[in-house]
Amino acid sequence: MSASDKAKNKLQQLQGKMRAATGGAIGDPDMAARGRGDQRIAHLKDAGEKVKDAFRSRRRPRRY
Protein backbone atom coordinates (compact mmCIF):
# COMPACT_ATOMS: atom_id res chain seq x y z
CA MET A 1 0.00 0.00 0.00
CA SER A 2 1.36 3.34 -0.86
CA ALA A 3 1.88 5.81 1.93
CA SER A 4 -0.33 8.42 0.29
CA ASP A 5 -3.29 6.01 0.06
CA LYS A 6 -2.84 5.02 3.68
CA ALA A 7 -2.69 8.68 4.73
CA LYS A 8 -5.83 9.51 2.75
CA ASN A 9 -7.71 6.63 4.35
CA LYS A 10 -6.62 7.67 7.85
CA LEU A 11 -7.61 11.27 7.14
CA GLN A 12 -11.05 10.15 5.96
CA GLN A 13 -11.43 8.04 9.11
CA LEU A 14 -10.50 11.02 11.28
CA GLN A 15 -12.92 13.29 9.42
CA GLY A 16 -15.65 10.70 9.89
CA LYS A 17 -14.98 10.49 13.61
CA MET A 18 -15.10 14.26 13.90
CA ARG A 19 -18.32 14.48 11.91
CA ALA A 20 -19.95 11.69 13.95
CA ALA A 21 -18.93 13.34 17.23
CA THR A 22 -20.15 16.74 16.07
CA GLY A 23 -23.45 15.30 14.91
CA GLY A 24 -23.91 13.56 18.24
CA ALA A 25 -23.02 16.69 20.18
CA ILE A 26 -25.44 18.97 18.36
CA GLY A 27 -28.15 16.32 18.09
CA ASP A 28 -28.05 15.91 14.30
CA PRO A 29 -28.52 12.18 13.57
CA ASP A 30 -27.98 12.67 9.83
CA MET A 31 -24.55 14.20 10.37
CA ALA A 32 -23.61 11.47 12.82
CA ALA A 33 -24.68 8.81 10.33
CA ARG A 34 -22.63 10.42 7.55
CA GLY A 35 -19.63 10.44 9.86
CA ARG A 36 -20.01 6.74 10.65
CA GLY A 37 -20.40 6.08 6.94
CA ASP A 38 -17.17 7.93 6.18
CA GLN A 39 -15.39 5.83 8.78
CA ARG A 40 -16.68 2.59 7.26
CA ILE A 41 -15.76 3.61 3.73
CA ALA A 42 -12.22 4.48 4.81
CA HIS A 43 -11.92 1.18 6.66
CA LEU A 44 -13.06 -0.78 3.59
CA LYS A 45 -10.62 1.10 1.36
CA ASP A 46 -7.82 0.27 3.78
CA ALA A 47 -8.82 -3.41 3.79
CA GLY A 48 -8.89 -3.45 -0.01
CA GLU A 49 -5.39 -2.00 -0.17
CA LYS A 50 -4.16 -4.68 2.24
CA VAL A 51 -5.67 -7.42 0.06
CA LYS A 52 -3.99 -5.97 -3.02
CA ASP A 53 -0.68 -5.87 -1.16
CA ALA A 54 -1.08 -9.50 -0.10
CA PHE A 55 -1.44 -10.64 -3.70
CA ARG A 56 1.11 -8.22 -5.10
CA SER A 57 4.01 -10.18 -3.60
CA ARG A 58 2.86 -13.34 -5.41
CA ARG A 59 2.93 -11.65 -8.81
CA ARG A 60 6.59 -10.71 -8.58
CA PRO A 61 8.90 -13.14 -10.32
CA ARG A 62 11.40 -14.95 -8.18
CA ARG A 63 15.02 -14.08 -8.63
CA TYR A 64 17.52 -16.86 -8.33
C-alpha positions in Angstrom: 0.0 0.0 0.0 1.4 3.3 -0.9 1.9 5.8 1.9 -0.3 8.4 0.3 -3.3 6.0 0.1 -2.8 5.0 3.7 -2.7 8.7 4.7 -5.8 9.5 2.7 -7.7 6.6 4.4 -6.6 7.7 7.8 -7.6 11.3 7.1 -11.0 10.2 6.0 -11.4 8.0 9.1 -10.5 11.0 11.3 -12.9 13.3 9.4 -15.7 10.7 9.9 -15.0 10.5 13.6 -15.1 14.3 13.9 -18.3 14.5 11.9 -20.0 11.7 13.9 -18.9 13.3 17.2 -20.2 16.7 16.1 -23.4 15.3 14.9 -23.9 13.6 18.2 -23.0 16.7 20.2 -25.4 19.0 18.4 -28.2 16.3 18.1 -28.0 15.9 14.3 -28.5 12.2 13.6 -28.0 12.7 9.8 -24.5 14.2 10.4 -23.6 11.5 12.8 -24.7 8.8 10.3 -22.6 10.4 7.5 -19.6 10.4 9.9 -20.0 6.7 10.7 -20.4 6.1 6.9 -17.2 7.9 6.2 -15.4 5.8 8.8 -16.7 2.6 7.3 -15.8 3.6 3.7 -12.2 4.5 4.8 -11.9 1.2 6.7 -13.1 -0.8 3.6 -10.6 1.1 1.4 -7.8 0.3 3.8 -8.8 -3.4 3.8 -8.9 -3.4 0.0 -5.4 -2.0 -0.2 -4.2 -4.7 2.2 -5.7 -7.4 0.1 -4.0 -6.0 -3.0 -0.7 -5.9 -1.2 -1.1 -9.5 -0.1 -1.4 -10.6 -3.7 1.1 -8.2 -5.1 4.0 -10.2 -3.6 2.9 -13.3 -5.4 2.9 -11.7 -8.8 6.6 -10.7 -8.6 8.9 -13.1 -10.3 11.4 -15.0 -8.2 15.0 -14.1 -8.6 17.5 -16.9 -8.3 
